[in-house]
Amino acid sequence: MPNVLARAFELAPECGTMKELRRRLAAEGHTRLDEHLGGLGTQRQLRTLFNRGDGQRKRGPKAAPLAAE
């Protein structure tokens, strides 16, 4: 069985949320998910991979709209 963190990065493009990712990892038998996936940096990296890189930003400033020329 691959390392839980490595498997999380493999599954992330097929998932849409952290909840879904955790559910899939648990279904595969991985345990102690909070310890492995609890860091903000790890969560940010995984979110960028959700749905093949189309993940939504959950925090931070919103991008300013482009000015019409």
C-alpha positions as CSV (number, residue, x, y, z in Angstrom):
1,M,0.0,0.0,0.0
2,P,1.5,3.4,-1.0
3,N,2.2,6.1,1.6
4,V,-1.0,7.9,2.5
5,L,0.4,11.3,1.4
6,A,1.6,10.0,-1.9
7,R,-1.8,8.3,-2.5
8,A,-3.6,11.5,-1.6
9,F,-1.7,13.3,-4.4
10,E,-2.6,10.5,-6.8
11,L,-6.3,10.7,-5.9
12,A,-6.7,14.5,-5.7
13,P,-7.3,15.1,-9.4
14,E,-10.2,12.7,-9.2
15,C,-11.8,14.5,-6.2
16,G,-13.6,17.7,-5.7
17,T,-13.2,18.3,-2.0
18,M,-11.0,17.4,1.0
19,K,-13.9,15.5,2.4
20,E,-14.2,13.3,-0.7
21,L,-10.5,12.7,-0.7
22,R,-10.5,11.7,2.9
23,R,-13.4,9.4,2.3
24,R,-11.6,7.6,-0.6
25,L,-8.4,7.3,1.4
26,A,-10.3,5.8,4.4
27,A,-12.1,3.4,2.0
28,E,-8.7,2.1,0.9
29,G,-7.7,1.4,4.5
30,H,-5.6,4.5,5.2
31,T,-5.7,5.7,8.8
32,R,-4.6,8.7,10.8
33,L,-5.6,11.0,8.0
34,D,-5.8,14.1,10.2
35,E,-2.1,13.7,11.0
36,H,-1.1,13.3,7.3
37,L,-3.5,15.8,5.7
38,G,-4.0,18.4,8.5
39,G,-1.3,20.9,7.4
40,L,-2.5,24.0,5.6
41,G,0.3,23.8,3.1
42,T,-0.6,20.2,2.2
43,Q,-4.3,21.1,1.9
44,R,-3.5,24.0,-0.4
45,Q,-1.4,21.8,-2.6
46,L,-4.1,19.1,-2.8
47,R,-6.8,21.7,-3.5
48,T,-4.9,22.9,-6.6
49,L,-5.1,19.4,-8.0
50,F,-8.8,18.8,-7.3
51,N,-10.8,18.0,-10.5
52,R,-7.7,17.9,-12.6
53,G,-6.3,21.3,-11.5
54,D,-9.6,23.2,-11.7
55,G,-9.9,23.4,-7.9
56,Q,-11.5,26.4,-6.4
57,R,-9.6,28.8,-4.1
58,K,-11.1,28.5,-0.6
59,R,-9.2,31.3,1.1
60,G,-7.3,34.4,0.3
61,P,-8.1,37.6,-1.6
62,K,-10.3,37.5,-4.7
63,A,-8.7,38.4,-8.0
64,A,-9.5,41.9,-9.1
65,P,-11.7,42.1,-12.2
66,L,-10.0,43.1,-15.4
67,A,-10.6,46.6,-16.5
68,A,-12.4,47.0,-19.8
69,E,-10.4,48.9,-22.4
